[in-house]
């Protein structure tokens, strides 16, 4: 059980971090200051 749970949890954690990073990067590049603030506030 732990041999399958640990890699799955690691993959979920990695995907979560990638999603947060991409949302921040894309909002910084293509959106206005209000959207950037909203994204950075929504992440935590």
PDBQT receptor file of N, H, CA, C and O in Angstrom, charges set to zero:
ATOM      1  N   UNK A   1       0.824  -1.195   0.000  1.00  0.00    +0.000 N 
ATOM      2  CA  UNK A   1       0.000   0.000   0.000  1.00  0.00    +0.000 C 
ATOM      3  C   UNK A   1       0.868   1.258   0.000  1.00  0.00    +0.000 C 
ATOM      4  O   UNK A   1       0.645   2.166  -0.800  1.00  0.00    +0.000 OA
ATOM      5  N   UNK A   2       1.852   1.312   0.892  1.00  0.00    +0.000 N 
ATOM      6  H   UNK A   2       2.033   0.573   1.542  1.00  0.00    +0.000 HD
ATOM      7  CA  UNK A   2       2.702   2.500   0.963  1.00  0.00    +0.000 C 
ATOM      8  C   UNK A   2       3.569   2.658  -0.284  1.00  0.00    +0.000 C 
ATOM      9  O   UNK A   2       3.949   3.772  -0.645  1.00  0.00    +0.000 OA
ATOM     10  N   UNK A   3       3.878   1.546  -0.935  1.00  0.00    +0.000 N 
ATOM     11  H   UNK A   3       3.569   0.641  -0.642  1.00  0.00    +0.000 HD
ATOM     12  CA  UNK A   3       4.690   1.624  -2.152  1.00  0.00    +0.000 C 
ATOM     13  C   UNK A   3       3.939   2.290  -3.291  1.00  0.00    +0.000 C 
ATOM     14  O   UNK A   3       4.572   2.843  -4.190  1.00  0.00    +0.000 OA
ATOM     15  N   UNK A   4       2.626   2.257  -3.284  1.00  0.00    +0.000 N 
ATOM     16  H   UNK A   4       2.112   1.807  -2.553  1.00  0.00    +0.000 HD
ATOM     17  CA  UNK A   4       1.853   2.958  -4.312  1.00  0.00    +0.000 C 
ATOM     18  C   UNK A   4       1.388   4.322  -3.830  1.00  0.00    +0.000 C 
ATOM     19  O   UNK A   4       1.258   5.244  -4.636  1.00  0.00    +0.000 OA
ATOM     20  N   UNK A   5       1.135   4.471  -2.546  1.00  0.00    +0.000 N 
ATOM     21  H   UNK A   5       1.241   3.722  -1.891  1.00  0.00    +0.000 HD
ATOM     22  CA  UNK A   5       0.636   5.731  -2.011  1.00  0.00    +0.000 C 
ATOM     23  C   UNK A   5       1.685   6.839  -2.089  1.00  0.00    +0.000 C 
ATOM     24  O   UNK A   5       1.362   7.974  -2.439  1.00  0.00    +0.000 OA
ATOM     25  N   UNK A   6       2.912   6.525  -1.772  1.00  0.00    +0.000 N 
ATOM     26  H   UNK A   6       3.175   5.603  -1.488  1.00  0.00    +0.000 HD
ATOM     27  CA  UNK A   6       3.959   7.540  -1.751  1.00  0.00    +0.000 C 
ATOM     28  C   UNK A   6       4.217   8.154  -3.126  1.00  0.00    +0.000 C 
ATOM     29  O   UNK A   6       4.273   9.380  -3.219  1.00  0.00    +0.000 OA
ATOM     30  N   UNK A   7       4.379   7.376  -4.197  1.00  0.00    +0.000 N 
ATOM     31  H   UNK A   7       4.333   6.380  -4.122  1.00  0.00    +0.000 HD
ATOM     32  CA  UNK A   7       4.562   7.989  -5.523  1.00  0.00    +0.000 C 
ATOM     33  C   UNK A   7       3.338   8.780  -5.990  1.00  0.00    +0.000 C 
ATOM     34  O   UNK A   7       3.478   9.810  -6.649  1.00  0.00    +0.000 OA
ATOM     35  N   UNK A   8       2.150   8.304  -5.652  1.00  0.00    +0.000 N 
ATOM     36  H   UNK A   8       2.036   7.467  -5.116  1.00  0.00    +0.000 HD
ATOM     37  CA  UNK A   8       0.934   9.026  -6.044  1.00  0.00    +0.000 C 
ATOM     38  C   UNK A   8       0.875  10.366  -5.314  1.00  0.00    +0.000 C 
ATOM     39  O   UNK A   8       0.570  11.391  -5.924  1.00  0.00    +0.000 OA
ATOM     40  N   UNK A   9       1.159  10.362  -4.036  1.00  0.00    +0.000 N 
ATOM     41  H   UNK A   9       1.406   9.529  -3.541  1.00  0.00    +0.000 HD
ATOM     42  CA  UNK A   9       1.165  11.606  -3.264  1.00  0.00    +0.000 C 
ATOM     43  C   UNK A   9       2.239  12.563  -3.792  1.00  0.00    +0.000 C 
ATOM     44  O   UNK A   9       2.019  13.773  -3.847  1.00  0.00    +0.000 OA
ATOM     45  N   UNK A  10       3.375  12.036  -4.171  1.00  0.00    +0.000 N 
ATOM     46  H   UNK A  10       3.554  11.053  -4.126  1.00  0.00    +0.000 HD
ATOM     47  CA  UNK A  10       4.431  12.873  -4.746  1.00  0.00    +0.000 C 
ATOM     48  C   UNK A  10       4.013  13.484  -6.066  1.00  0.00    +0.000 C 
ATOM     49  O   UNK A  10       4.302  14.651  -6.330  1.00  0.00    +0.000 OA
ATOM     50  N   UNK A  11       3.338  12.713  -6.896  1.00  0.00    +0.000 N 
ATOM     51  H   UNK A  11       3.103  11.765  -6.681  1.00  0.00    +0.000 HD
ATOM     52  CA  UNK A  11       2.862  13.229  -8.181  1.00  0.00    +0.000 C 
ATOM     53  C   UNK A  11       1.802  14.306  -7.983  1.00  0.00    +0.000 C 
ATOM     54  O   UNK A  11       1.811  15.320  -8.681  1.00  0.00    +0.000 OA
ATOM     55  N   UNK A  12       0.892  14.093  -7.040  1.00  0.00    +0.000 N 
ATOM     56  H   UNK A  12       0.885  13.269  -6.473  1.00  0.00    +0.000 HD
ATOM     57  CA  UNK A  12      -0.135  15.101  -6.748  1.00  0.00    +0.000 C 
ATOM     58  C   UNK A  12       0.514  16.379  -6.237  1.00  0.00    +0.000 C 
ATOM     59  O   UNK A  12       0.117  17.474  -6.637  1.00  0.00    +0.000 OA
ATOM     60  N   UNK A  13       1.493  16.259  -5.368  1.00  0.00    +0.000 N 
ATOM     61  H   UNK A  13       1.816  15.370  -5.043  1.00  0.00    +0.000 HD
ATOM     62  CA  UNK A  13       2.195  17.435  -4.850  1.00  0.00    +0.000 C 
ATOM     63  C   UNK A  13       2.910  18.180  -5.973  1.00  0.00    +0.000 C 
ATOM     64  O   UNK A  13       2.848  19.407  -6.038  1.00  0.00    +0.000 OA
ATOM     65  N   UNK A  14       3.578  17.457  -6.845  1.00  0.00    +0.000 N 
ATOM     66  H   UNK A  14       3.628  16.459  -6.792  1.00  0.00    +0.000 HD
ATOM     67  CA  UNK A  14       4.280  18.085  -7.960  1.00  0.00    +0.000 C 
ATOM     68  C   UNK A  14       3.311  18.802  -8.899  1.00  0.00    +0.000 C 
ATOM     69  O   UNK A  14       3.582  19.924  -9.327  1.00  0.00    +0.000 OA
ATOM     70  N   UNK A  15       2.199  18.170  -9.219  1.00  0.00    +0.000 N 
ATOM     71  H   UNK A  15       1.979  17.258  -8.872  1.00  0.00    +0.000 HD
ATOM     72  CA  UNK A  15       1.198  18.801 -10.085  1.00  0.00    +0.000 C 
ATOM     73  C   UNK A  15       0.590  20.042  -9.433  1.00  0.00    +0.000 C 
ATOM     74  O   UNK A  15       0.304  21.024 -10.118  1.00  0.00    +0.000 OA
ATOM     75  N   UNK A  16       0.394  20.005  -8.131  1.00  0.00    +0.000 N 
ATOM     76  H   UNK A  16       0.626  19.208  -7.574  1.00  0.00    +0.000 HD
ATOM     77  CA  UNK A  16      -0.138  21.163  -7.412  1.00  0.00    +0.000 C 
ATOM     78  C   UNK A  16       0.831  22.335  -7.499  1.00  0.00    +0.000 C 
ATOM     79  O   UNK A  16       0.423  23.463  -7.775  1.00  0.00    +0.000 OA
ATOM     80  N   UNK A  17       2.096  22.072  -7.267  1.00  0.00    +0.000 N 
ATOM     81  H   UNK A  17       2.427  21.156  -7.043  1.00  0.00    +0.000 HD
ATOM     82  CA  UNK A  17       3.103  23.129  -7.336  1.00  0.00    +0.000 C 
ATOM     83  C   UNK A  17       3.202  23.688  -8.752  1.00  0.00    +0.000 C 
ATOM     84  O   UNK A  17       3.297  24.902  -8.930  1.00  0.00    +0.000 OA
ATOM     85  N   UNK A  18       3.181  22.822  -9.753  1.00  0.00    +0.000 N 
ATOM     86  H   UNK A  18       3.104  21.835  -9.607  1.00  0.00    +0.000 HD
ATOM     87  CA  UNK A  18       3.253  23.265 -11.147  1.00  0.00    +0.000 C 
ATOM     88  C   UNK A  18       2.049  24.130 -11.502  1.00  0.00    +0.000 C 
ATOM     89  O   UNK A  18       2.197  25.150 -12.175  1.00  0.00    +0.000 OA
ATOM     90  N   UNK A  19       0.867  23.734 -11.059  1.00  0.00    +0.000 N 
ATOM     91  H   UNK A  19       0.747  22.905 -10.513  1.00  0.00    +0.000 HD
ATOM     92  CA  UNK A  19      -0.341  24.535 -11.329  1.00  0.00    +0.000 C 
ATOM     93  C   UNK A  19      -0.238  25.911 -10.692  1.00  0.00    +0.000 C 
ATOM     94  O   UNK A  19      -0.544  26.916 -11.333  1.00  0.00    +0.000 OA
ATOM     95  N   UNK A  20       0.188  25.966  -9.445  1.00  0.00    +0.000 N 
ATOM     96  H   UNK A  20       0.436  25.149  -8.924  1.00  0.00    +0.000 HD
ATOM     97  CA  UNK A  20       0.323  27.252  -8.768  1.00  0.00    +0.000 C 
ATOM     98  C   UNK A  20       1.375  28.119  -9.455  1.00  0.00    +0.000 C 
ATOM     99  O   UNK A  20       1.170  29.318  -9.641  1.00  0.00    +0.000 OA
ATOM    100  N   UNK A  21       2.495  27.514  -9.829  1.00  0.00    +0.000 N 
ATOM    101  H   UNK A  21       2.661  26.539  -9.678  1.00  0.00    +0.000 HD
ATOM    102  CA  UNK A  21       3.556  28.278 -10.477  1.00  0.00    +0.000 C 
ATOM    103  C   UNK A  21       3.094  28.804 -11.836  1.00  0.00    +0.000 C 
ATOM    104  O   UNK A  21       3.337  29.963 -12.170  1.00  0.00    +0.000 OA
ATOM    105  N   UNK A  22       2.431  27.955 -12.615  1.00  0.00    +0.000 N 
ATOM    106  H   UNK A  22       2.234  27.013 -12.344  1.00  0.00    +0.000 HD
ATOM    107  CA  UNK A  22       1.952  28.379 -13.936  1.00  0.00    +0.000 C 
ATOM    108  C   UNK A  22       0.895  29.477 -13.832  1.00  0.00    +0.000 C 
ATOM    109  O   UNK A  22       0.905  30.423 -14.619  1.00  0.00    +0.000 OA
ATOM    110  N   UNK A  23      -0.008  29.357 -12.876  1.00  0.00    +0.000 N 
ATOM    111  H   UNK A  23      -0.016  28.588 -12.237  1.00  0.00    +0.000 HD
ATOM    112  CA  UNK A  23      -1.032  30.390 -12.729  1.00  0.00    +0.000 C 
ATOM    113  C   UNK A  23      -0.394  31.719 -12.356  1.00  0.00    +0.000 C 
ATOM    114  O   UNK A  23      -0.808  32.765 -12.856  1.00  0.00    +0.000 OA
ATOM    115  N   UNK A  24       0.596  31.691 -11.496  1.00  0.00    +0.000 N 
ATOM    116  H   UNK A  24       0.932  30.842 -11.091  1.00  0.00    +0.000 HD
ATOM    117  CA  UNK A  24       1.292  32.926 -11.134  1.00  0.00    +0.000 C 
ATOM    118  C   UNK A  24       2.053  33.485 -12.332  1.00  0.00    +0.000 C 
ATOM    119  O   UNK A  24       1.961  34.679 -12.619  1.00  0.00    +0.000 OA
ATOM    120  N   UNK A  25       2.797  32.644 -13.029  1.00  0.00    +0.000 N 
ATOM    121  H   UNK A  25       2.871  31.675 -12.796  1.00  0.00    +0.000 HD
ATOM    122  CA  UNK A  25       3.601  33.114 -14.159  1.00  0.00    +0.000 C 
ATOM    123  C   UNK A  25       2.718  33.676 -15.274  1.00  0.00    +0.000 C 
ATOM    124  O   UNK A  25       3.021  34.729 -15.835  1.00  0.00    +0.000 OA
ATOM    125  N   UNK A  26       1.641  32.983 -15.590  1.00  0.00    +0.000 N 
ATOM    126  H   UNK A  26       1.395  32.128 -15.134  1.00  0.00    +0.000 HD
ATOM    127  CA  UNK A  26       0.770  33.454 -16.669  1.00  0.00    +0.000 C 
ATOM    128  C   UNK A  26       0.046  34.741 -16.294  1.00  0.00    +0.000 C 
ATOM    129  O   UNK A  26      -0.144  35.615 -17.139  1.00  0.00    +0.000 OA
ATOM    130  N   UNK A  27      -0.355  34.861 -15.045  1.00  0.00    +0.000 N 
ATOM    131  H   UNK A  27      -0.201  34.151 -14.358  1.00  0.00    +0.000 HD
ATOM    132  CA  UNK A  27      -1.019  36.102 -14.644  1.00  0.00    +0.000 C 
ATOM    133  C   UNK A  27      -0.025  37.266 -14.636  1.00  0.00    +0.000 C 
ATOM    134  O   UNK A  27      -0.386  38.391 -14.980  1.00  0.00    +0.000 OA
ATOM    135  N   UNK A  28       1.208  37.004 -14.249  1.00  0.00    +0.000 N 
ATOM    136  H   UNK A  28       1.502  36.089 -13.969  1.00  0.00    +0.000 HD
ATOM    137  CA  UNK A  28       2.230  38.063 -14.273  1.00  0.00    +0.000 C 
ATOM    138  C   UNK A  28       2.511  38.515 -15.706  1.00  0.00    +0.000 C 
ATOM    139  O   UNK A  28       2.719  39.703 -15.955  1.00  0.00    +0.000 OA
ATOM    140  N   UNK A  29       2.516  37.575 -16.641  1.00  0.00    +0.000 N 
ATOM    141  H   UNK A  29       2.347  36.610 -16.439  1.00  0.00    +0.000 HD
ATOM    142  CA  UNK A  29       2.871  37.904 -18.020  1.00  0.00    +0.000 C 
ATOM    143  C   UNK A  29       1.729  38.548 -18.806  1.00  0.00    +0.000 C 
ATOM    144  O   UNK A  29       1.956  39.476 -19.582  1.00  0.00    +0.000 OA
ATOM    145  N   UNK A  30       0.511  38.062 -18.611  1.00  0.00    +0.000 N 
ATOM    146  H   UNK A  30       0.326  37.308 -17.981  1.00  0.00    +0.000 HD
ATOM    147  CA  UNK A  30      -0.570  38.442 -19.516  1.00  0.00    +0.000 C 
ATOM    148  C   UNK A  30      -1.738  39.195 -18.881  1.00  0.00    +0.000 C 
ATOM    149  O   UNK A  30      -2.647  39.617 -19.595  1.00  0.00    +0.000 OA
ATOM    150  N   UNK A  31      -1.738  39.370 -17.586  1.00  0.00    +0.000 N 
ATOM    151  H   UNK A  31      -1.000  39.027 -17.005  1.00  0.00    +0.000 HD
ATOM    152  CA  UNK A  31      -2.899  39.977 -16.935  1.00  0.00    +0.000 C 
ATOM    153  C   UNK A  31      -2.513  41.280 -16.230  1.00  0.00    +0.000 C 
ATOM    154  O   UNK A  31      -1.338  41.628 -16.110  1.00  0.00    +0.000 OA
ATOM    155  N   UNK A  32      -3.521  41.962 -15.785  1.00  0.00    +0.000 N 
ATOM    156  H   UNK A  32      -4.475  41.679 -15.883  1.00  0.00    +0.000 HD
ATOM    157  CA  UNK A  32      -3.313  43.220 -15.087  1.00  0.00    +0.000 C 
ATOM    158  C   UNK A  32      -3.022  43.004 -13.611  1.00  0.00    +0.000 C 
ATOM    159  O   UNK A  32      -3.069  41.881 -13.108  1.00  0.00    +0.000 OA
ATOM    160  N   UNK A  33      -2.723  44.096 -12.930  1.00  0.00    +0.000 N 
ATOM    161  H   UNK A  33      -2.685  45.008 -13.338  1.00  0.00    +0.000 HD
ATOM    162  CA  UNK A  33      -2.365  44.008 -11.507  1.00  0.00    +0.000 C 
ATOM    163  C   UNK A  33      -3.473  43.418 -10.630  1.00  0.00    +0.000 C 
ATOM    164  O   UNK A  33      -3.183  42.725  -9.655  1.00  0.00    +0.000 OA
ATOM    165  N   UNK A  34      -4.718  43.682 -10.962  1.00  0.00    +0.000 N 
ATOM    166  H   UNK A  34      -4.954  44.245 -11.754  1.00  0.00    +0.000 HD
ATOM    167  CA  UNK A  34      -5.820  43.140 -10.155  1.00  0.00    +0.000 C 
ATOM    168  C   UNK A  34      -5.873  41.619 -10.255  1.00  0.00    +0.000 C 
ATOM    169  O   UNK A  34      -6.122  40.938  -9.260  1.00  0.00    +0.000 OA
ATOM    170  N   UNK A  35      -5.642  41.088 -11.447  1.00  0.00    +0.000 N 
ATOM    171  H   UNK A  35      -5.441  41.641 -12.256  1.00  0.00    +0.000 HD
ATOM    172  CA  UNK A  35      -5.651  39.638 -11.630  1.00  0.00    +0.000 C 
ATOM    173  C   UNK A  35      -4.466  38.991 -10.924  1.00  0.00    +0.000 C 
ATOM    174  O   UNK A  35      -4.603  37.927 -10.321  1.00  0.00    +0.000 OA
ATOM    175  N   UNK A  36      -3.317  39.626 -10.998  1.00  0.00    +0.000 N 
ATOM    176  H   UNK A  36      -3.205  40.490 -11.488  1.00  0.00    +0.000 HD
ATOM    177  CA  UNK A  36      -2.126  39.100 -10.318  1.00  0.00    +0.000 C 
ATOM    178  C   UNK A  36      -2.386  39.029  -8.809  1.00  0.00    +0.000 C 
ATOM    179  O   UNK A  36      -2.068  38.027  -8.168  1.00  0.00    +0.000 OA
ATOM    180  N   UNK A  37      -2.957  40.081  -8.257  1.00  0.00    +0.000 N 
ATOM    181  H   UNK A  37      -3.215  40.895  -8.778  1.00  0.00    +0.000 HD
ATOM    182  CA  UNK A  37      -3.262  40.102  -6.828  1.00  0.00    +0.000 C 
ATOM    183  C   UNK A  37      -4.286  39.023  -6.475  1.00  0.00    +0.000 C 
ATOM    184  O   UNK A  37      -4.174  38.379  -5.432  1.00  0.00    +0.000 OA
ATOM    185  N   UNK A  38      -5.276  38.826  -7.334  1.00  0.00    +0.000 N 
ATOM    186  H   UNK A  38      -5.367  39.349  -8.182  1.00  0.00    +0.000 HD
ATOM    187  CA  UNK A  38      -6.295  37.813  -7.070  1.00  0.00    +0.000 C 
ATOM    188  C   UNK A  38      -5.683  36.411  -7.090  1.00  0.00    +0.000 C 
ATOM    189  O   UNK A  38      -5.999  35.580  -6.238  1.00  0.00    +0.000 OA
ATOM    190  N   UNK A  39      -4.816  36.154  -8.055  1.00  0.00    +0.000 N 
ATOM    191  H   UNK A  39      -4.560  36.829  -8.747  1.00  0.00    +0.000 HD
ATOM    192  CA  UNK A  39      -4.187  34.824  -8.146  1.00  0.00    +0.000 C 
ATOM    193  C   UNK A  39      -3.304  34.578  -6.930  1.00  0.00    +0.000 C 
ATOM    194  O   UNK A  39      -3.357  33.502  -6.334  1.00  0.00    +0.000 OA
ATOM    195  N   UNK A  40      -2.499  35.559  -6.559  1.00  0.00    +0.000 N 
ATOM    196  H   UNK A  40      -2.456  36.433  -7.043  1.00  0.00    +0.000 HD
ATOM    197  CA  UNK A  40      -1.601  35.376  -5.430  1.00  0.00    +0.000 C 
ATOM    198  C   UNK A  40      -2.365  35.270  -4.114  1.00  0.00    +0.000 C 
ATOM    199  O   UNK A  40      -1.887  34.639  -3.171  1.00  0.00    +0.000 OA
ATOM    200  N   UNK A  41      -3.523  35.866  -4.041  1.00  0.00    +0.000 N 
ATOM    201  H   UNK A  41      -3.912  36.379  -4.807  1.00  0.00    +0.000 HD
ATOM    202  CA  UNK A  41      -4.347  35.756  -2.848  1.00  0.00    +0.000 C 
ATOM    203  C   UNK A  41      -5.063  34.406  -2.815  1.00  0.00    +0.000 C 
ATOM    204  O   UNK A  41      -5.262  33.843  -1.739  1.00  0.00    +0.000 OA
ATOM    205  N   UNK A  42      -5.447  33.886  -3.960  1.00  0.00    +0.000 N 
ATOM    206  H   UNK A  42      -5.285  34.344  -4.835  1.00  0.00    +0.000 HD
ATOM    207  CA  UNK A  42      -6.184  32.624  -4.009  1.00  0.00    +0.000 C 
ATOM    208  C   UNK A  42      -5.294  31.408  -3.767  1.00  0.00    +0.000 C 
ATOM    209  O   UNK A  42      -5.796  30.374  -3.325  1.00  0.00    +0.000 OA
ATOM    210  N   UNK A  43      -4.010  31.491  -4.037  1.00  0.00    +0.000 N 
ATOM    211  H   UNK A  43      -3.603  32.331  -4.396  1.00  0.00    +0.000 HD
ATOM    212  CA  UNK A  43      -3.140  30.335  -3.918  1.00  0.00    +0.000 C 
ATOM    213  C   UNK A  43      -3.066  29.800  -2.478  1.00  0.00    +0.000 C 
ATOM    214  O   UNK A  43      -3.237  28.596  -2.287  1.00  0.00    +0.000 OA
ATOM    215  N   UNK A  44      -2.821  30.629  -1.467  1.00  0.00    +0.000 N 
ATOM    216  H   UNK A  44      -2.682  31.607  -1.622  1.00  0.00    +0.000 HD
ATOM    217  CA  UNK A  44      -2.767  30.049  -0.110  1.00  0.00    +0.000 C 
ATOM    218  C   UNK A  44      -4.121  29.532   0.320  1.00  0.00    +0.000 C 
ATOM    219  O   UNK A  44      -4.259  29.013   1.428  1.00  0.00    +0.000 OA
TER     220      UNK A  44
